[in-house]
Amino acid sequence: MTGALQKANVQAEALDCLFAAGSAVPDEDVSETRAIHLALGEAAMQVPIAIPKAAFGNLFGAAFPVDMAVALLAMQQGMIPSTPHLDQLAPGCDLDYVCQPRPTDSFDHCLLNARGIGGANASMVLQKWV
C-alpha cells in the first residue's frame, strides 16, 4: 500500500476510499486492518473501507479486475459501494467499513488491495483523471 501511494504520488489523507481484500477470514481481515493502519497512519481512521467482493464472492484471479471496474464506476457516480453481508466485525477490525452505499462529493482517489494464496499481496491507486 505504501509503495502504491508513493508511485501514485498520493498522500494517505487524499484517499477517498479503500477497497480492502476482505477475505472474511478473521485472522486475515485483522492482519489487513493492521497493514492499513501501518500504511495510512492517522488517516486510516478517516478513509472509508469498502469490500465489493462481499457481493460477488472470491473470484480468485479475477477479483482484482472486478474491484477495479467497480471502483471506476463508483468514482464516476460519486458513490462508495457498500460491503454487503457485513454483520459482525472481527475483534481488531476498527476502521470505517461502509455497510450502506455512501454518496460522496469527492471521489478522486481509491486504493485497491488484493491478496492471493501463499501471501501474494498487491495494491493499486486509481486516480480520477479530469
DSSP file (Angstrom, degrees, kcal/mol; ACC not computed):
  #  RESIDUE AA STRUCTURE BP1 BP2  ACC     N-H-->O    O-->H-N    N-H-->O    O-->H-N    TCO  KAPPA ALPHA  PHI   PSI    X-CA   Y-CA   Z-CA
    1    1 A M     >        0   0    0      0, 0.0     4,-2.4     0, 0.0     5,-0.2   0.000 360.0 360.0 360.0 -43.8    0.0    0.0    0.0
    2    2 A T  H  >  +     0   0    0      1,-0.2     4,-2.4     2,-0.2     5,-0.2   0.925 360.0  48.2 -61.4 -44.3    2.8    2.4    0.9
    3    3 A G  H  > S+     0   0    0      2,-0.2     4,-2.7     1,-0.2    -1,-0.2   0.892 110.4  51.1 -63.4 -40.5    4.6    1.7   -2.4
    4    4 A A  H  > S+     0   0    0      2,-0.2     4,-1.9     1,-0.2   121,-0.2   0.913 111.2  48.2 -64.2 -42.5    1.4    2.2   -4.4
    5    5 A L  H  X>S+     0   0    0     -4,-2.4     5,-2.5     2,-0.2     4,-0.7   0.910 112.9  48.5 -63.5 -42.1    0.7    5.5   -2.7
    6    6 A Q  H ><5S+     0   0    0     -4,-2.4     3,-0.9     1,-0.2    -2,-0.2   0.931 111.2  49.1 -64.6 -45.3    4.3    6.6   -3.3
    7    7 A K  H 3<5S+     0   0    0     -4,-2.7    -1,-0.2     1,-0.3    -2,-0.2   0.856 114.7  45.3 -62.7 -34.3    4.3    5.6   -7.0
    8    8 A A  H 3<5S-     0   0    0     -4,-1.9    -1,-0.3    -5,-0.2    -2,-0.2   0.556 107.4-128.9 -84.0  -7.6    1.0    7.5   -7.5
    9    9 A N  T <<5 +     0   0    0     -3,-0.9     2,-0.4    -4,-0.7    -3,-0.2   0.923  61.0 141.4  57.3  46.3    2.3   10.5   -5.6
   10   10 A V      < -     0   0    0     -5,-2.5    -1,-0.2    -6,-0.1     2,-0.2  -0.972  47.5-136.9-122.2 131.2   -0.8   10.4   -3.4
   11   11 A Q    >   -     0   0    0     -2,-0.4     3,-1.9     1,-0.1     4,-0.4  -0.588  24.6-117.9 -82.2 148.9   -0.8   11.1    0.4
   12   12 A A  G >  S+     0   0    0      1,-0.3     3,-1.6    -2,-0.2    -1,-0.1   0.850 114.2  62.0 -54.6 -36.4   -3.0    8.8    2.6
   13   13 A E  G 3  S+     0   0    0      1,-0.3    -1,-0.3     3,-0.0    27,-0.0   0.701  96.6  60.1 -65.2 -18.7   -5.1   11.9    3.6
   14   14 A A  G <  S+     0   0    0     -3,-1.9    -1,-0.3    94,-0.0    94,-0.2   0.555  78.1 112.5 -86.7  -8.4   -6.1   12.3   -0.1
   15   15 A L    <   -     0   0    0     -3,-1.6    95,-0.2    -4,-0.4     3,-0.1  -0.456  44.2-172.8 -69.1 133.1   -7.7    8.8   -0.3
   16   16 A D  S    S-     0   0    0     93,-2.4     2,-0.3     1,-0.3    94,-0.2   0.606  70.7  -3.8 -96.6 -16.6  -11.5    9.0   -0.7
   17   17 A C  E     -a  110   0A   0     92,-0.9    94,-2.0    30,-0.1     2,-0.4  -0.967  55.5-146.9-168.4 154.8  -11.9    5.2   -0.3
   18   18 A L  E     -ab 111  49A   0     30,-2.2    32,-2.5    -2,-0.3     2,-0.8  -0.995  11.6-148.8-130.9 127.6  -10.0    2.0    0.1
   19   19 A F  E     -ab 112  50A   0     92,-3.0    94,-2.5    -2,-0.4    32,-0.2  -0.859  23.4-153.6 -94.1 108.7  -11.2   -1.3   -1.3
   20   20 A A        -     0   0    0     30,-2.0    33,-0.3    -2,-0.8     9,-0.0  -0.435  22.3-126.8 -80.2 155.1  -10.0   -4.0    1.1
   21   21 A A        -     0   0    0     -2,-0.1    -1,-0.1    93,-0.1    94,-0.1   0.889  41.3-176.4 -65.9 -39.1   -9.3   -7.6    0.0
   22   22 A G        -     0   0    0      1,-0.1     7,-0.1     6,-0.1    -2,-0.0   0.892  12.9-178.2  45.7  70.3  -11.6   -8.6    2.9
   23   23 A S        -     0   0    0      2,-0.2    -1,-0.1     1,-0.1    35,-0.1   0.631  37.1-127.0 -74.6 -12.7  -11.4  -12.3    2.8
   24   24 A A  S    S+     0   0    0      1,-0.3    -1,-0.1     2,-0.1     3,-0.1   0.656  73.4 124.2  68.9  17.5  -13.9  -12.7    5.7
   25   25 A V    >>  -     0   0    0      1,-0.1     4,-2.8    65,-0.0     3,-0.6  -0.952  63.4-138.9-102.3 115.1  -11.3  -14.9    7.5
   26   26 A P  H 3> S+     0   0    0      0, 0.0     4,-2.6     0, 0.0     5,-0.2   0.842  98.3  47.4 -48.2 -48.0  -10.9  -13.1   10.8
   27   27 A D  H 3> S+     0   0    0      1,-0.2     4,-2.2     2,-0.2     5,-0.1   0.904 115.4  46.3 -61.7 -40.0   -7.1  -13.5   11.1
   28   28 A E  H <> S+     0   0    0     -3,-0.6     4,-2.2     2,-0.2    -1,-0.2   0.902 113.0  49.0 -69.0 -40.5   -6.6  -12.3    7.5
   29   29 A D  H  X S+     0   0    0     -4,-2.8     4,-2.3     2,-0.2    -2,-0.2   0.889 111.4  49.7 -67.2 -37.7   -9.0   -9.4    8.0
   30   30 A V  H  X S+     0   0    0     -4,-2.6     4,-2.5    -5,-0.3    -2,-0.2   0.913 110.9  49.4 -66.2 -41.8   -7.3   -8.4   11.2
   31   31 A S  H  X S+     0   0    0     -4,-2.2     4,-2.1    -5,-0.2    -2,-0.2   0.876 111.4  49.3 -66.9 -34.8   -3.9   -8.5    9.5
   32   32 A E  H  X S+     0   0    0     -4,-2.2     4,-2.4     2,-0.2    -1,-0.2   0.902 109.9  51.8 -68.1 -39.5   -5.1   -6.4    6.6
   33   33 A T  H  X S+     0   0    0     -4,-2.3     4,-2.3     2,-0.2    -2,-0.2   0.923 110.3  48.5 -60.7 -44.5   -6.6   -3.9    9.1
   34   34 A R  H  X S+     0   0    0     -4,-2.5     4,-2.5     1,-0.2    -1,-0.2   0.912 110.7  50.9 -61.6 -42.3   -3.2   -3.7   10.9
   35   35 A A  H  X S+     0   0    0     -4,-2.1     4,-2.7     2,-0.2    -1,-0.2   0.885 108.6  51.7 -63.9 -38.3   -1.5   -3.2    7.5
   36   36 A I  H  X S+     0   0    0     -4,-2.4     4,-2.8     2,-0.2     5,-0.4   0.921 109.7  49.9 -63.5 -43.7   -3.9   -0.4    6.6
   37   37 A H  H  X S+     0   0    0     -4,-2.3     4,-1.9     1,-0.2    -2,-0.2   0.925 113.1  46.5 -59.6 -44.9   -3.1    1.3    9.9
   38   38 A L  H  < S+     0   0    0     -4,-2.5    -2,-0.2     1,-0.2    -1,-0.2   0.915 117.5  42.4 -64.3 -42.9    0.6    1.0    9.3
   39   39 A A  H  < S+     0   0    0     -4,-2.7    -2,-0.2     1,-0.2    -1,-0.2   0.881 125.4  31.2 -73.5 -38.8    0.4    2.2    5.7
   40   40 A L  H >< S-     0   0    0     -4,-2.8     3,-1.5     1,-0.2    -2,-0.2   0.613  85.3-167.6 -99.5 -13.9   -2.0    5.1    6.2
   41   41 A G  G >< S-     0   0    0     -4,-1.9     3,-1.7    -5,-0.4     4,-0.3  -0.353  71.5  -6.9  62.2-138.5   -1.1    6.1    9.8
   42   42 A E  G >  S+     0   0    0      1,-0.3     3,-1.0     2,-0.2    -1,-0.3   0.768 130.5  67.4 -62.4 -25.9   -3.6    8.5   11.4
   43   43 A A  G X> S+     0   0    0     -3,-1.5     3,-1.7     1,-0.2     4,-1.2   0.707  79.0  82.9 -67.6 -18.9   -5.5    8.8    8.0
   44   44 A A  G <4 S+     0   0    0     -3,-1.7    52,-0.4     1,-0.3     3,-0.3   0.849  87.8  52.5 -55.6 -36.1   -6.6    5.1    8.3
   45   45 A M  G <4 S+     0   0    0     -3,-1.0    -1,-0.3    -4,-0.3    -2,-0.2   0.650 110.2  48.8 -76.2 -14.3   -9.5    6.1   10.6
   46   46 A Q  T <4 S+     0   0    0     -3,-1.7    -1,-0.2    -4,-0.3    -2,-0.2   0.631  89.7  90.8 -98.6 -16.2  -10.8    8.7    8.2
   47   47 A V  S  < S-     0   0    0     -4,-1.2    49,-0.5    -3,-0.3   -30,-0.1  -0.708  77.5-126.8 -88.7 121.6  -10.8    6.6    5.0
   48   48 A P  E     - c   0  96A   0      0, 0.0   -30,-2.2     0, 0.0     2,-0.5  -0.426  22.1-145.7 -64.4 138.1  -14.0    4.7    4.2
   49   49 A I  E     -bc  18  97A   0     47,-3.2    49,-3.0   -32,-0.2     2,-0.3  -0.933  18.1-177.9-111.7 123.0  -13.4    1.0    3.6
   50   50 A A  E     -b   19   0A   0    -32,-2.5   -30,-2.0    -2,-0.5    33,-0.1  -0.902  15.3-164.4-117.4 149.3  -15.5   -0.9    1.1
   51   51 A I    >   +     0   0    0     -2,-0.3     3,-1.8    47,-0.3     4,-0.2  -0.698  12.0 173.2-131.8  79.8  -15.3   -4.6    0.2
   52   52 A P  T >> S+     0   0    0      0, 0.0     3,-2.6     0, 0.0     4,-0.7   0.800  71.9  75.0 -58.9 -29.1  -17.2   -5.1   -3.0
   53   53 A K  H >> S+     0   0    0    -33,-0.3     4,-2.8     1,-0.3     3,-0.5   0.770  80.2  73.0 -55.7 -25.4  -16.0   -8.8   -3.2
   54   54 A A  H <4 S+     0   0    0     -3,-1.8    -1,-0.3     1,-0.2    29,-0.1   0.740  95.5  52.2 -62.3 -21.0  -18.6   -9.5   -0.5
   55   55 A A  H <4 S+     0   0    0     -3,-2.6    -1,-0.2    -4,-0.2    -2,-0.2   0.799 125.1  20.8 -83.8 -30.2  -21.3   -9.0   -3.1
   56   56 A F  H << S-     0   0    0     -4,-0.7    -2,-0.2    -3,-0.5    -3,-0.1   0.443 102.7-125.1-122.1  -1.2  -19.9  -11.5   -5.7
   57   57 A G     <  -     0   0    0     -4,-2.8     2,-0.8    -5,-0.2    -1,-0.2  -0.156  51.8 -36.3  83.4 179.0  -17.6  -13.8   -3.7
   58   58 A N        +     0   0    0      1,-0.1     3,-0.1   -35,-0.1    -4,-0.0  -0.682  47.9 179.5 -82.9 113.7  -14.0  -14.6   -4.2
   59   59 A L    >   -     0   0    0     -2,-0.8     3,-2.0     1,-0.3     2,-0.2   0.237  29.3-148.2 -94.7  12.2  -13.3  -14.8   -7.9
   60   60 A F  G >  S+     0   0    0      1,-0.3     3,-1.7     2,-0.2     4,-0.5  -0.368  79.3  10.6  54.8-119.3   -9.6  -15.5   -7.2
   61   61 A G  G 3  S+     0   0    0      1,-0.3    -1,-0.3    -2,-0.2     3,-0.2   0.713 132.5  53.8 -62.9 -20.3   -7.5  -14.0  -10.0
   62   62 A A  G <> S+     0   0    0     -3,-2.0     4,-1.8     1,-0.2    -1,-0.3   0.551  85.3  84.5 -90.2  -7.4  -10.5  -12.1  -11.4
   63   63 A A  H <> S+     0   0    0     -3,-1.7     4,-2.7     1,-0.2     5,-0.2   0.902  87.6  51.9 -63.3 -41.7  -11.4  -10.4   -8.1
   64   64 A F  H  > S+     0   0    0     -4,-0.5     4,-2.4    -3,-0.2    -1,-0.2   0.937 110.0  46.5 -65.3 -47.6   -8.9   -7.5   -8.6
   65   65 A P  H  > S+     0   0    0      0, 0.0     4,-2.3     0, 0.0    -1,-0.2   0.879 113.5  50.3 -62.4 -34.5  -10.0   -6.5  -12.1
   66   66 A V  H  X S+     0   0    0     -4,-1.8     4,-2.6     2,-0.2    -2,-0.2   0.926 109.7  50.2 -67.5 -42.9  -13.7   -6.7  -10.9
   67   67 A D  H  X S+     0   0    0     -4,-2.7     4,-2.7     1,-0.2    -1,-0.2   0.901 109.8  52.3 -58.1 -40.1  -12.8   -4.5   -7.9
   68   68 A M  H  X S+     0   0    0     -4,-2.4     4,-2.5     2,-0.2    -2,-0.2   0.924 109.8  47.6 -63.3 -44.1  -11.1   -2.1  -10.4
   69   69 A A  H  X S+     0   0    0     -4,-2.3     4,-2.2     2,-0.2    -2,-0.2   0.913 112.7  49.1 -63.1 -42.6  -14.2   -1.9  -12.6
   70   70 A V  H  X S+     0   0    0     -4,-2.6     4,-2.7     1,-0.2    -2,-0.2   0.911 111.2  50.6 -62.7 -42.0  -16.4   -1.3   -9.5
   71   71 A A  H  X S+     0   0    0     -4,-2.7     4,-2.7     2,-0.2    -2,-0.2   0.915 109.2  50.1 -63.1 -43.3  -14.1    1.4   -8.3
   72   72 A L  H  X S+     0   0    0     -4,-2.5     4,-2.1     2,-0.2    -1,-0.2   0.915 113.4  45.6 -63.2 -42.4  -14.1    3.2  -11.6
   73   73 A L  H  X S+     0   0    0     -4,-2.2     4,-2.3     2,-0.2    -2,-0.2   0.907 112.7  51.1 -65.4 -40.9  -17.9    3.1  -11.8
   74   74 A A  H  X>S+     0   0    0     -4,-2.7     5,-1.9     2,-0.2     4,-1.4   0.906 110.0  49.3 -63.2 -41.6  -18.1    4.3   -8.1
   75   75 A M  H  <5S+     0   0    0     -4,-2.7    -1,-0.2     1,-0.2    -2,-0.2   0.914 111.8  49.2 -63.0 -42.3  -15.8    7.2   -8.8
   76   76 A Q  H  <5S+     0   0    0     -4,-2.1    -2,-0.2     1,-0.2    -1,-0.2   0.883 118.1  39.3 -63.9 -38.6  -17.8    8.2  -11.9
   77   77 A Q  H  <5S-     0   0    0     -4,-2.3    -1,-0.2     2,-0.2    -2,-0.2   0.572 104.3-126.2 -90.1 -10.2  -21.1    8.0   -9.9
   78   78 A G  T  <5 +     0   0    0     -4,-1.4    26,-2.5     1,-0.2     2,-0.4   0.898  69.1 124.3  66.2  40.3  -19.7    9.6   -6.7
   79   79 A M  E   < -E  103   0B   0     -5,-1.9    -1,-0.2    24,-0.2    -2,-0.2  -0.965  56.6-143.4-139.0 117.9  -21.0    6.7   -4.6
   80   80 A I  E     -E  102   0B   0     22,-3.1    22,-2.6    -2,-0.4    -9,-0.1  -0.691  33.1-123.9 -78.0 123.7  -18.9    4.5   -2.3
   81   81 A P        -     0   0    0      0, 0.0    17,-0.1     0, 0.0    19,-0.1  -0.245  23.5-113.9 -69.9 158.5  -20.2    0.9   -2.6
   82   82 A S        -     0   0    0     17,-0.1    17,-0.2   -32,-0.1   -27,-0.1  -0.286  13.4-122.4 -83.3 171.3  -21.4   -1.0    0.4
   83   83 A T    >   -     0   0    0     15,-1.4     3,-1.1   -33,-0.1   -30,-0.0  -0.874  36.1-150.1-111.4  92.4  -20.0   -4.1    1.9
   84   84 A P  T 3  S+     0   0    0      0, 0.0     3,-0.1     0, 0.0    16,-0.1  -0.238  72.8  20.9 -64.9 153.7  -22.9   -6.5    1.8
   85   85 A H  T 3  S+     0   0    0      1,-0.2     2,-1.3    14,-0.1     3,-0.3   0.613  77.9 142.6  68.0  15.0  -23.3   -9.2    4.4
   86   86 A L    <   +     0   0    0     -3,-1.1    -1,-0.2     1,-0.2     3,-0.1  -0.721  10.5 146.9 -88.3  95.2  -21.1   -7.4    6.9
   87   87 A D        +     0   0    0     -2,-1.3     2,-0.4     1,-0.3    -1,-0.2   0.763  63.3  18.9 -99.8 -32.2  -22.9   -8.2   10.1
   88   88 A Q        -     0   0    0     -3,-0.3    -1,-0.3     0, 0.0     2,-0.3  -0.982  69.0-137.5-147.7 129.1  -20.1   -8.5   12.7
   89   89 A L        -     0   0    0     -2,-0.4     3,-0.1    -3,-0.1     5,-0.0  -0.605  27.2-114.5 -84.3 144.5  -16.6   -7.2   12.7
   90   90 A A    >   -     0   0    0     -2,-0.3     3,-2.5     1,-0.1    -1,-0.1  -0.509  46.8 -89.2 -69.6 144.8  -13.7   -9.4   13.9
   91   91 A P  T 3  S+     0   0    0      0, 0.0    -1,-0.1     0, 0.0     3,-0.1  -0.358 119.5  32.8 -55.3 131.8  -12.1   -8.0   17.0
   92   92 A G  T 3  S+     0   0    0      1,-0.2     2,-1.1    -3,-0.1    -2,-0.1   0.218  85.9 111.8 101.4 -14.1   -9.3   -5.7   15.9
   93   93 A C    <   +     0   0    0     -3,-2.5    -1,-0.2     1,-0.1     4,-0.1  -0.797  33.8 151.4 -92.6  98.3  -11.1   -4.6   12.7
   94   94 A D        +     0   0    0     -2,-1.1    -1,-0.1    -3,-0.1     2,-0.1   0.043  25.3 113.4-122.5  24.3  -11.8   -1.0   13.8
   95   95 A L  S    S-     0   0    0      1,-0.1     2,-1.6   -49,-0.0   -50,-0.1  -0.299  81.4 -84.5 -93.3 179.7  -11.9    1.0   10.5
   96   96 A D  E     -c   48   0A   0    -49,-0.5   -47,-3.2   -52,-0.4     2,-0.4  -0.613  52.1-171.8 -86.3  80.7  -14.8    2.9    8.8
   97   97 A Y  E     -c   49   0A   0     -2,-1.6     2,-0.7   -49,-0.2   -47,-0.2  -0.612  21.0-130.6 -79.1 130.3  -16.4   -0.1    7.0
   98   98 A V        +     0   0    0    -49,-3.0   -15,-1.4    -2,-0.4   -47,-0.3  -0.718  33.1 168.7 -86.4 112.1  -19.1    1.1    4.6
   99   99 A C        +     0   0    0     -2,-0.7    -1,-0.2   -17,-0.2   -17,-0.1   0.661  69.0  36.6 -98.2 -20.2  -22.2   -1.1    5.2
  100  100 A Q  S    S-     0   0    0    -19,-0.1    -1,-0.1   -18,-0.1   -20,-0.1  -0.968 104.8 -86.0-127.3 146.0  -24.6    1.0    3.1
  101  101 A P        -     0   0    0      0, 0.0    -2,-0.1     0, 0.0   -19,-0.0  -0.246  47.8-152.3 -51.1 138.3  -23.8    2.8   -0.2
  102  102 A R  E     -E   80   0B   0    -22,-2.6   -22,-3.1    -4,-0.1     2,-0.1  -0.941   4.1-141.0-124.7 111.8  -22.4    6.2    0.7
  103  103 A P  E     -E   79   0B   0      0, 0.0     2,-0.3     0, 0.0   -24,-0.2  -0.395  24.2-172.6 -66.3 147.8  -22.7    9.2   -1.6
  104  104 A T        -     0   0    0    -26,-2.5     3,-0.1     1,-0.1   -88,-0.0  -0.999  31.0-149.8-144.3 143.1  -19.6   11.4   -1.7
  105  105 A D  S    S+     0   0    0     -2,-0.3     2,-0.5     1,-0.2    -1,-0.1   0.703  93.2  45.5 -80.5 -20.8  -18.9   14.8   -3.3
  106  106 A S        +     0   0    0    -90,-0.1    -1,-0.2   -28,-0.1     2,-0.1  -0.960  54.1 150.5-130.9 115.3  -15.2   13.9   -3.7
  107  107 A F        +     0   0    0     -2,-0.5   -29,-0.1   -32,-0.2     3,-0.1  -0.597  27.0 126.8-141.2  75.5  -14.1   10.5   -5.1
  108  108 A D        +     0   0    0    -94,-0.2    20,-2.9     1,-0.2     2,-0.4   0.645  66.6  42.0-106.6 -20.9  -10.8   11.2   -6.8
  109  109 A H  E     + D   0 127A   0    -95,-0.2   -93,-2.4    18,-0.2   -92,-0.9  -0.992  56.8 174.6-136.6 128.8   -8.5    8.6   -5.2
  110  110 A C  E     -aD  17 126A   0     16,-2.3    16,-3.2    -2,-0.4     2,-0.5  -0.997  17.8-150.5-135.0 130.0   -9.2    4.9   -4.4
  111  111 A L  E     -aD  18 125A   0    -94,-2.0   -92,-3.0    -2,-0.4     2,-0.4  -0.877  14.8-158.8 -99.0 127.1   -6.6    2.4   -3.1
  112  112 A L  E     -aD  19 124A   0     12,-3.3    12,-1.9    -2,-0.5     2,-0.4  -0.898   3.9-162.9-108.5 134.4   -7.3   -1.2   -4.1
  113  113 A N  E     - D   0 123A   0    -94,-2.5     2,-0.4    -2,-0.4    10,-0.2  -0.912   7.0-177.4-114.2 144.1   -5.9   -4.2   -2.1
  114  114 A A  E     - D   0 122A   0      8,-2.5     8,-2.4    -2,-0.4     2,-0.4  -0.998   5.8-165.8-137.8 141.8   -5.7   -7.8   -3.3
  115  115 A R  E     - D   0 121A   0     -2,-0.4     6,-0.2     6,-0.2     2,-0.2  -0.989   9.0-168.1-127.9 137.4   -4.4  -10.8   -1.5
  116  116 A G    >   -     0   0    0      4,-3.9     3,-1.3    -2,-0.4     4,-0.3  -0.694  35.9 -74.5-118.7 173.0   -3.6  -14.1   -3.1
  117  117 A I  T 3  S+     0   0    0      1,-0.2     3,-0.4    -2,-0.2    -1,-0.1  -0.396 114.8  26.6 -64.2 138.4   -2.8  -17.6   -2.0
  118  118 A G  T 3  S-     0   0    0      1,-0.2    -1,-0.2    -2,-0.1    -3,-0.0   0.597 133.5 -63.2  85.3  11.6    0.6  -18.0   -0.4
  119  119 A G  S <  S+     0   0    0     -3,-1.3     2,-0.4     1,-0.3    -1,-0.2   0.590  82.9 153.0  91.8  10.3    1.0  -14.5    0.8
  120  120 A A        -     0   0    0     -3,-0.4    -4,-3.9    -4,-0.3     2,-0.3  -0.634  19.9-179.8 -75.1 126.4    1.0  -12.6   -2.5
  121  121 A N  E     +D  115   0A   0     -2,-0.4     2,-0.3    -6,-0.2    -6,-0.2  -0.952   9.4 179.1-128.2 147.1   -0.3   -9.1   -2.0
  122  122 A A  E     -D  114   0A   0     -8,-2.4    -8,-2.5    -2,-0.3     2,-0.3  -0.995   5.3-171.4-145.5 148.7   -0.9   -6.2   -4.4
  123  123 A S  E     -D  113   0A   0     -2,-0.3     2,-0.3   -10,-0.2   -10,-0.2  -0.986   3.5-176.3-138.3 149.1   -2.2   -2.7   -4.1
  124  124 A M  E     -D  112   0A   0    -12,-1.9   -12,-3.3    -2,-0.3     2,-0.5  -0.997  17.9-140.6-145.0 142.4   -3.0   -0.1   -6.7
  125  125 A V  E     -D  111   0A   0     -2,-0.3     2,-0.5   -14,-0.2   -14,-0.2  -0.919  13.9-158.7-104.3 126.7   -4.1    3.6   -6.5
  126  126 A L  E     -D  110   0A   0    -16,-3.2   -16,-2.3    -2,-0.5     2,-0.4  -0.892   9.5-166.2-100.8 135.1   -6.8    4.7   -9.0
  127  127 A Q  E     -D  109   0A   0     -2,-0.5     2,-0.3   -18,-0.2   -18,-0.2  -0.976  23.0-119.3-123.6 133.9   -6.9    8.4   -9.6
  128  128 A K        -     0   0    0    -20,-2.9     2,-0.6    -2,-0.4   -20,-0.1  -0.519  27.0-150.8 -68.0 132.2   -9.8   10.2  -11.4
  129  129 A W              0   0    0     -2,-0.3    -1,-0.0     1,-0.1    -2,-0.0  -0.928 360.0 360.0-111.4 116.8   -8.5   12.0  -14.5
  130  130 A V              0   0    0     -2,-0.6    -1,-0.1     0, 0.0    -2,-0.0   0.377 360.0 360.0-120.0 360.0  -10.3   15.1  -15.5
